[in-house]
Amino acid sequence: MSALKNTAHEHHQLIRATKRTSFTDRLDKNTHNSKELFNIIKELSNPNANSKSITPSQDLCNSLATFFHRKITDLHDRFGHQTQPTTTEPTTPAITLNAWTHISAEETKATMNSIHSGAPSDPCPHFIFNKADDIIAPHLQTIINSSFVSAAFPES
């Protein structure tokens, strides 16, 4: 996280230096053009205005891309490169839970969307989980229904 803060700090310093250089150059070039000088003063007095003269630094873009590439590579290295999912077929016990009716996709989505907050230890923030309900719900529904039918629940 500190690397991201350092990169953000460097980014802000670079922006300030670029703005300073840009405005100084524009002031020097327009010393005899009062209209342009007043436009520059207007831009300086309104810091929220979009400045057309400042373009993103290629070096800054490259450093951010390198930072995130390193983060992604680090995550890949931590989890290993698995080409096949590690799943096992559920065992069929002697008894089944026939009294349970299968849950529907709508019930699964409604339950997922009823989650309003998560725990800090959750691997995925609840709002991402809810936004991806169209993708996650069918798989979650299959796991739940299979668990009820087989009376076997996933180990992890």
Residue frames as a rotation matrix with the C-alpha (Angstrom) as fourth column:
MET 1
0.568 0.823 0.000 0.00
0.823 -0.568 0.000 0.00
0.000 0.000 -1.000 0.00
SER 2
0.366 -0.490 -0.791 2.89
0.211 -0.784 0.584 2.35
-0.906 -0.381 -0.183 0.71
ALA 3
-0.679 -0.598 0.425 4.11
0.524 0.011 0.852 1.91
-0.514 0.801 0.306 -2.87
LEU 4
-0.020 0.771 0.636 0.72
0.945 -0.194 0.264 3.15
0.327 0.607 -0.725 -4.09
LYS 5
0.775 0.273 -0.570 0.90
0.515 -0.796 0.319 6.14
-0.366 -0.541 -0.757 -1.72
ASN 6
-0.149 -0.919 -0.366 4.41
0.251 -0.393 0.884 6.94
-0.956 0.040 0.289 -2.92
THR 7
-0.651 -0.038 0.758 3.30
0.754 0.075 0.652 6.69
-0.081 0.996 -0.020 -6.54
ALA 8
0.434 0.877 0.205 0.30
0.868 -0.468 0.164 8.93
0.240 0.106 -0.965 -5.84
HIS 9
0.574 -0.300 -0.762 2.56
0.333 -0.765 0.552 11.46
-0.748 -0.570 -0.340 -4.06
GLU 10
-0.567 -0.818 0.095 4.99
0.366 -0.147 0.919 11.45
-0.738 0.556 0.383 -6.99
HIS 11
-0.286 0.582 0.761 2.03
0.940 0.016 0.340 11.85
0.185 0.813 -0.552 -9.34
HIS 12
0.746 0.611 -0.265 0.79
0.659 -0.735 0.162 14.93
-0.095 -0.296 -0.951 -7.45
GLN 13
0.166 -0.775 -0.609 4.29
0.190 -0.581 0.791 16.44
-0.968 -0.247 0.051 -7.38
LEU 14
-0.697 -0.418 0.583 4.64
0.600 0.107 0.793 15.87
-0.394 0.902 0.176 -11.11
ILE 15
0.180 0.847 0.500 1.27
0.951 -0.279 0.130 17.50
0.250 0.452 -0.856 -11.77
ARG 16
0.750 0.079 -0.656 2.21
0.398 -0.847 0.353 20.54
-0.528 -0.526 -0.667 -9.68
ALA 17
-0.255 -0.935 -0.247 5.57
0.181 -0.297 0.938 20.88
-0.950 0.194 0.245 -11.45
THR 18
-0.572 0.104 0.813 3.93
0.816 0.175 0.551 20.46
-0.084 0.979 -0.185 -14.87
LYS 19
0.556 0.827 0.082 1.30
0.827 -0.560 0.042 23.09
0.080 0.044 -0.996 -14.06
ARG 20
0.500 -0.437 -0.747 3.95
0.229 -0.766 0.601 25.49
-0.835 -0.472 -0.283 -12.78
THR 21
-0.595 -0.784 0.176 6.07
0.324 -0.034 0.946 25.05
-0.736 0.620 0.274 -15.91
SER 22
-0.300 0.570 0.765 3.07
0.949 0.098 0.299 25.31
0.095 0.816 -0.571 -18.21
PHE 23
0.740 0.640 -0.207 1.73
0.664 -0.744 0.073 28.50
-0.107 -0.191 -0.976 -16.65
THR 24
0.198 -0.755 -0.625 5.19
0.140 -0.609 0.780 30.08
-0.970 -0.242 -0.015 -16.52
ASP 25
-0.707 -0.458 0.539 5.77
0.547 0.129 0.827 29.34
-0.449 0.879 0.159 -20.20
ARG 26
0.032 0.818 0.575 2.35
0.970 -0.164 0.178 30.66
0.240 0.552 -0.799 -21.15
LEU 27
0.747 0.197 -0.635 2.87
0.450 -0.853 0.265 33.85
-0.490 -0.484 -0.725 -19.13
ASP 28
-0.204 -0.925 -0.320 6.29
0.168 -0.355 0.920 34.42
-0.965 0.134 0.228 -20.71
LYS 29
-0.695 -0.061 0.716 4.93
0.696 0.192 0.692 33.90
-0.180 0.979 -0.091 -24.23
ASN 30
0.064 0.869 0.491 1.92
0.854 -0.302 0.424 36.19
0.516 0.392 -0.761 -23.74
THR 31
-0.419 -0.284 -0.862 3.37
0.787 -0.587 -0.190 39.21
-0.452 -0.758 0.469 -21.95
HIS 32
-0.943 0.047 -0.330 1.99
-0.182 -0.902 0.391 41.49
-0.279 0.429 0.859 -24.70
ASN 33
-0.562 0.799 -0.214 -1.38
0.008 0.264 0.965 39.75
0.827 0.540 -0.154 -25.03
SER 34
-0.766 0.236 0.598 -3.65
-0.639 -0.388 -0.664 41.05
0.075 -0.891 0.448 -22.26
LYS 35
0.297 0.936 -0.190 -6.59
-0.899 0.341 0.276 38.85
0.323 0.089 0.942 -23.22
GLU 36
0.324 -0.252 -0.912 -4.52
0.022 0.966 -0.259 35.68
0.946 0.064 0.319 -22.87
LEU 37
-0.769 -0.627 0.122 -2.96
-0.066 -0.113 -0.991 36.95
0.635 -0.771 0.045 -19.62
PHE 38
-0.382 0.717 0.583 -6.43
-0.924 -0.298 -0.239 37.44
0.003 -0.631 0.776 -18.12
ASN 39
0.564 0.554 -0.612 -7.42
-0.581 0.793 0.181 33.94
0.586 0.254 0.769 -19.29
ILE 40
-0.191 -0.732 -0.654 -4.35
0.184 0.628 -0.756 32.52
0.964 -0.265 0.015 -17.54
ILE 41
-0.862 -0.081 0.501 -5.18
-0.424 -0.427 -0.798 34.44
0.279 -0.900 0.334 -14.35
LYS 42
0.130 0.985 0.116 -8.74
-0.973 0.105 0.203 33.13
0.188 -0.139 0.972 -14.56
GLU 43
0.449 -0.034 -0.893 -7.43
-0.141 0.984 -0.108 29.55
0.882 0.175 0.437 -14.84
LEU 44
-0.594 -0.771 -0.229 -5.07
0.161 0.164 -0.973 30.08
0.788 -0.615 0.027 -11.90
SER 45
-0.744 0.351 0.568 -7.82
-0.661 -0.505 -0.555 31.54
0.092 -0.789 0.608 -9.72
ASN 46
0.442 0.891 0.106 -10.19
-0.892 0.449 -0.053 28.67
-0.094 -0.071 0.993 -10.53
PRO 47
-0.535 -0.812 0.233 -8.27
-0.786 0.579 0.217 25.48
-0.311 -0.067 -0.948 -9.67
ASN 48
-0.174 0.536 0.826 -11.23
-0.003 0.838 -0.545 23.22
-0.985 -0.097 -0.144 -10.51
ALA 49
0.612 0.381 -0.693 -11.36
-0.643 -0.270 -0.717 24.34
-0.461 0.884 0.080 -14.14
ASN 50
0.683 -0.363 0.634 -10.07
0.523 0.849 -0.078 21.86
-0.510 0.384 0.770 -16.67
SER 51
0.195 -0.712 -0.674 -6.73
-0.503 -0.663 0.555 22.93
-0.842 0.230 -0.488 -18.03
LYS 52
0.978 0.207 -0.022 -6.29
-0.110 0.429 -0.896 22.22
-0.176 0.879 0.443 -21.72
SER 53
0.507 -0.845 -0.173 -2.57
-0.742 -0.325 -0.585 22.82
0.438 0.425 -0.792 -21.58
ILE 54
-0.253 -0.611 0.750 -1.69
-0.894 0.444 0.060 19.93
-0.370 -0.656 -0.658 -19.26
THR 55
0.424 0.318 -0.848 -1.33
-0.662 0.748 -0.050 16.49
0.619 0.582 0.527 -20.76
PRO 56
0.944 -0.063 0.323 -0.64
-0.207 0.651 0.731 13.29
-0.257 -0.757 0.601 -18.84
SER 57
0.072 -0.993 -0.091 3.02
-0.960 -0.094 0.264 12.41
-0.271 0.068 -0.960 -18.47
GLN 58
0.483 0.020 -0.875 4.08
-0.521 0.810 -0.269 9.31
0.703 0.586 0.402 -20.39
ASP 59
-0.599 -0.776 -0.197 6.53
-0.246 0.413 -0.877 8.46
0.762 -0.477 -0.439 -17.60
LEU 60
-0.612 0.449 0.651 3.80
-0.753 -0.081 -0.653 8.72
-0.241 -0.890 0.388 -14.98
CYS 61
0.488 0.819 -0.300 1.47
-0.873 0.462 -0.159 6.51
0.008 0.340 0.940 -17.02
ASN 62
0.187 -0.509 -0.841 4.24
-0.323 0.776 -0.541 3.97
0.928 0.373 -0.020 -17.47
SER 63
-0.816 -0.523 0.244 5.09
-0.380 0.170 -0.909 3.97
0.435 -0.835 -0.338 -13.75
LEU 64
-0.181 0.834 0.521 1.43
-0.898 0.077 -0.434 3.39
-0.402 -0.546 0.735 -12.81
ALA 65
0.630 0.386 -0.673 1.17
-0.685 0.686 -0.248 0.59
0.366 0.617 0.697 -15.37
THR 66
-0.257 -0.820 -0.511 4.36
-0.268 0.569 -0.777 -0.98
0.928 -0.063 -0.366 -14.02
PHE 67
-0.727 0.032 0.686 3.09
-0.687 -0.052 -0.725 -0.71
0.012 -0.998 0.060 -10.43
PHE 68
0.250 0.926 0.283 -0.19
-0.877 0.340 -0.340 -2.48
-0.411 -0.163 0.897 -11.22
HIS 69
0.474 -0.173 -0.863 1.55
-0.542 0.715 -0.441 -5.06
0.694 0.677 0.245 -13.42
ARG 70
-0.642 -0.765 -0.048 3.81
-0.375 0.368 -0.851 -5.92
0.669 -0.528 -0.523 -10.47
LYS 71
-0.467 0.554 0.689 0.79
-0.814 0.035 -0.580 -6.19
-0.346 -0.831 0.435 -8.16
ILE 72
0.603 0.735 -0.309 -1.01
-0.796 0.534 -0.284 -8.55
-0.044 0.417 0.908 -10.55
THR 73
0.133 -0.656 -0.743 2.12
-0.390 0.655 -0.648 -10.65
0.911 0.376 -0.169 -11.05
ASP 74
-0.780 -0.412 0.470 2.56
-0.561 0.128 -0.818 -10.85
0.277 -0.902 -0.331 -7.27
LEU 75
0.008 0.876 0.482 -1.03
-0.883 0.233 -0.408 -12.07
-0.470 -0.422 0.775 -6.88
HIS 76
0.662 0.180 -0.728 -0.55
-0.614 0.688 -0.388 -14.68
0.431 0.704 0.565 -9.61
ASP 77
-0.302 -0.880 -0.367 2.62
-0.366 0.462 -0.808 -15.89
0.880 -0.110 -0.462 -7.91
ARG 78
-0.636 0.109 0.764 0.89
-0.766 0.031 -0.642 -16.13
-0.093 -0.994 0.064 -4.52
PHE 79
0.268 0.882 0.387 -1.98
-0.738 0.446 -0.507 -18.24
-0.619 -0.150 0.771 -5.80
GLY 80
-0.528 -0.520 0.671 -0.05
0.050 0.770 0.637 -20.25
-0.848 0.370 -0.380 -8.36
HIS 81
-0.485 0.314 -0.816 -1.03
-0.866 -0.300 0.399 -20.85
-0.120 0.901 0.418 -11.94
GLN 82
-0.502 0.416 0.758 -3.85
0.056 0.890 -0.452 -23.35
-0.863 -0.184 -0.470 -11.98
THR 83
-0.884 0.199 -0.423 -5.21
-0.456 -0.168 0.874 -24.30
0.103 0.965 0.239 -15.34
GLN 84
-0.336 0.790 -0.513 -7.90
0.239 0.598 0.765 -26.66
0.911 0.135 -0.390 -14.01
PRO 85
0.081 0.415 0.906 -10.24
-0.817 -0.494 0.299 -25.80
0.571 -0.764 0.299 -11.15
THR 86
-0.885 -0.405 -0.229 -9.73
-0.183 0.756 -0.628 -27.97
0.427 -0.514 -0.744 -8.10
THR 87
-0.058 0.927 0.370 -13.18
-0.997 -0.076 0.033 -29.45
0.059 -0.367 0.929 -7.56
THR 88
-0.984 -0.142 0.106 -14.40
-0.153 0.983 -0.102 -32.83
-0.090 -0.116 -0.989 -6.49
GLU 89
-0.362 0.897 -0.254 -17.63
-0.221 0.182 0.958 -34.56
0.906 0.403 0.132 -7.31
PRO 90
-0.202 0.334 0.921 -19.95
-0.977 -0.131 -0.167 -34.75
0.065 -0.933 0.353 -4.30
THR 91
-0.986 -0.125 -0.110 -20.37
-0.110 0.986 -0.126 -38.16
0.124 -0.112 -0.986 -2.80
THR 92
-0.142 0.984 -0.104 -23.80
-0.525 0.014 0.851 -39.74
0.839 0.175 0.515 -2.79
PRO 93
-0.797 -0.140 0.587 -24.84
-0.600 0.294 -0.744 -40.63
-0.068 -0.945 -0.319 0.75
ALA 94
-0.877 0.478 -0.053 -27.38
0.475 0.878 0.048 -43.26
0.070 0.017 -0.997 1.70
ILE 95
0.074 0.934 -0.349 -29.98
0.870 -0.232 -0.435 -40.61
-0.488 -0.272 -0.830 2.55
THR 96
-0.646 -0.209 0.734 -31.01
0.593 -0.743 0.310 -37.44
0.481 0.635 0.604 0.77
LEU 97
-0.736 0.397 -0.549 -32.75
0.216 -0.631 -0.746 -34.30
-0.642 -0.667 0.378 1.91
ASN 98
-0.683 0.504 0.528 -35.83
0.673 0.155 0.723 -34.74
0.282 0.850 -0.445 -0.26
ALA 99
0.183 0.820 -0.542 -37.94
0.934 -0.316 -0.164 -32.48
-0.306 -0.476 -0.825 1.93
TRP 100
-0.247 -0.356 -0.901 -36.09
0.133 -0.934 0.333 -29.44
-0.960 -0.038 0.278 0.63
THR 101
0.787 0.437 0.436 -37.35
0.517 -0.080 -0.852 -27.76
-0.338 0.896 -0.289 -2.49
HIS 102
-0.175 -0.878 0.445 -34.75
0.984 -0.173 0.045 -26.41
0.038 0.445 0.895 -4.85
ILE 103
0.081 0.146 -0.986 -34.12
0.304 -0.946 -0.115 -22.71
-0.949 -0.290 -0.121 -4.56
SER 104
0.722 0.257 0.643 -34.68
0.685 -0.132 -0.716 -20.65
-0.099 0.957 -0.272 -7.67
ALA 105
-0.288 -0.824 0.488 -32.34
0.864 -0.444 -0.239 -18.19
0.413 0.353 0.839 -9.34
GLU 106
0.142 0.428 0.893 -34.59
0.019 -0.903 0.430 -15.35
0.990 -0.044 -0.136 -8.16
GLU 107
0.969 0.204 -0.139 -34.38
0.123 0.092 0.988 -16.53
0.215 -0.975 0.064 -4.53
THR 108
0.275 -0.948 -0.162 -30.62
0.957 0.253 0.145 -16.79
-0.096 -0.194 0.976 -4.80
LYS 109
-0.377 -0.397 0.837 -30.31
0.576 -0.808 -0.124 -13.26
0.725 0.436 0.533 -6.23
ALA 110
0.523 0.645 0.558 -32.74
-0.082 -0.613 0.786 -11.86
0.849 -0.456 -0.268 -3.64
THR 111
0.877 -0.262 -0.402 -30.69
0.473 0.326 0.819 -13.39
-0.083 -0.908 0.410 -0.83
MET 112
-0.105 -0.974 0.200 -27.45
0.991 -0.119 -0.061 -12.11
0.083 0.192 0.978 -2.34
ASN 113
-0.313 0.015 0.950 -28.86
0.340 -0.932 0.126 -8.59
0.887 0.362 0.286 -2.78
SER 114
0.785 0.619 0.033 -30.18
0.164 -0.259 0.952 -8.53
0.597 -0.742 -0.305 0.80
ILE 115
0.246 -0.791 -0.560 -26.59
0.965 0.144 0.221 -8.47
-0.094 -0.595 0.798 2.07
HIS 116
0.912 0.175 0.371 -25.92
0.231 -0.966 -0.113 -4.86
0.339 0.189 -0.922 2.99
SER 117
0.470 -0.830 0.301 -22.54
-0.875 -0.483 0.035 -5.14
0.116 -0.280 -0.953 4.65
GLY 118
0.639 -0.350 -0.685 -19.74
0.089 0.918 -0.386 -7.60
0.764 0.186 0.618 4.94
ALA 119
0.875 -0.440 -0.203 -17.05
0.267 0.088 0.960 -8.51
-0.404 -0.894 0.194 7.39
PRO 120
0.520 -0.751 -0.408 -13.52
-0.778 -0.613 0.136 -7.10
-0.352 0.247 -0.903 7.03
SER 121
-0.371 -0.711 0.597 -12.28
-0.402 0.703 0.587 -10.66
-0.837 -0.022 -0.546 6.55
ASP 122
0.655 0.657 0.374 -14.53
0.094 0.420 -0.903 -11.28
-0.750 0.626 0.214 3.52
PRO 123
-0.292 -0.834 0.468 -12.43
0.627 0.203 0.752 -12.09
-0.723 0.513 0.463 0.44
CYS 124
-0.644 0.170 0.746 -14.69
0.637 -0.421 0.646 -9.95
0.424 0.891 0.163 -1.75
PRO 125
-0.928 0.352 -0.125 -16.52
-0.212 -0.772 -0.600 -6.73
-0.308 -0.530 0.790 -0.77
HIS 126
-0.368 0.864 0.344 -20.29
0.469 0.491 -0.734 -7.23
-0.803 -0.108 -0.586 -0.67
PHE 127
0.306 0.531 -0.790 -21.01
-0.400 -0.681 -0.613 -4.54
-0.864 0.503 0.004 -3.27
ILE 128
-0.500 -0.513 -0.697 -18.85
-0.859 0.193 0.474 -6.37
-0.109 0.836 -0.537 -5.84
PHE 129
-0.922 0.217 0.319 -20.55
0.160 0.968 -0.195 -9.63
-0.351 -0.128 -0.927 -4.90
ASN 130
-0.019 0.992 -0.126 -23.97
0.285 -0.116 -0.952 -7.99
-0.958 -0.054 -0.280 -5.44
LYS 131
0.138 0.039 -0.990 -22.98
-0.762 -0.635 -0.131 -6.36
-0.633 0.772 -0.057 -8.75
ALA 132
-0.670 -0.466 -0.578 -21.86
-0.729 0.561 0.392 -9.73
0.142 0.684 -0.715 -10.10
ASP 133
-0.301 0.595 0.745 -25.03
-0.530 0.545 -0.649 -11.53
-0.792 -0.591 0.151 -9.03
ASP 134
0.653 0.555 -0.516 -25.93
-0.726 0.264 -0.635 -12.49
-0.216 0.789 0.575 -12.61
ILE 135
0.067 -0.739 -0.670 -22.62
-0.670 0.464 -0.580 -14.36
0.740 0.488 -0.464 -12.89
ILE 136
-0.807 -0.502 0.312 -22.38
-0.541 0.412 -0.733 -15.76
0.239 -0.760 -0.604 -9.36
ALA 137
-0.144 0.852 0.504 -26.03
-0.921 0.071 -0.383 -16.65
-0.362 -0.519 0.774 -8.65
PRO 138
0.611 0.436 -0.661 -26.33
-0.674 0.724 -0.147 -19.67
0.414 0.535 0.736 -11.00
HIS 139
-0.212 -0.784 -0.584 -23.18
-0.153 0.617 -0.772 -21.25
0.965 -0.074 -0.251 -9.55
LEU 140
-0.834 -0.036 0.551 -24.22
-0.544 -0.122 -0.830 -20.51
0.097 -0.992 0.082 -5.97
GLN 141
0.193 0.978 0.072 -27.69
-0.973 0.201 -0.114 -21.90
-0.126 -0.048 0.991 -6.71
THR 142
0.426 -0.105 -0.899 -26.13
-0.408 0.865 -0.294 -25.13
0.808 0.491 0.326 -8.07
ILE 143
-0.670 -0.733 -0.117 -23.92
-0.175 0.308 -0.935 -25.52
0.722 -0.606 -0.335 -4.99
ILE 144
-0.606 0.498 0.620 -26.84
-0.771 -0.177 -0.612 -24.98
-0.195 -0.849 0.491 -2.60
ASN 145
0.452 0.859 -0.240 -29.23
-0.892 0.441 -0.102 -27.28
0.018 0.260 0.966 -4.44
SER 146
0.190 -0.469 -0.862 -26.57
-0.279 0.816 -0.506 -29.99
0.941 0.337 0.025 -4.88
SER 147
-0.810 -0.516 0.280 -25.72
-0.373 0.084 -0.924 -29.75
0.453 -0.853 -0.260 -1.20
PHE 148
-0.212 0.816 0.538 -29.34
-0.920 0.019 -0.391 -30.27
-0.330 -0.577 0.747 -0.19
VAL 149
0.647 0.483 -0.590 -29.82
-0.695 0.692 -0.196 -33.21
0.314 0.537 0.783 -2.55
SER 150
0.202 -0.675 -0.710 -26.52
-0.048 0.717 -0.695 -34.93
0.978 0.174 0.112 -1.71
ALA 151
0.986 0.148 -0.073 -26.36
0.081 -0.047 0.996 -33.92
0.144 -0.988 -0.059 1.98
ALA 152
0.164 -0.980 -0.110 -22.72
0.963 0.135 0.233 -33.10
-0.214 -0.144 0.966 1.30
PHE 153
0.960 0.147 -0.239 -21.43
0.130 -0.988 -0.085 -29.56
-0.249 0.051 -0.967 1.62
PRO 154
0.598 -0.786 0.160 -18.28
0.089 -0.133 -0.987 -28.11
0.797 0.604 -0.010 0.06
GLU 155
0.380 -0.548 -0.745 -15.20
0.917 0.332 0.223 -28.44
0.125 -0.767 0.629 2.25
SER 156
-0.559 -0.613 -0.558 -13.97
0.662 -0.736 0.144 -24.93
-0.499 -0.289 0.817 1.50
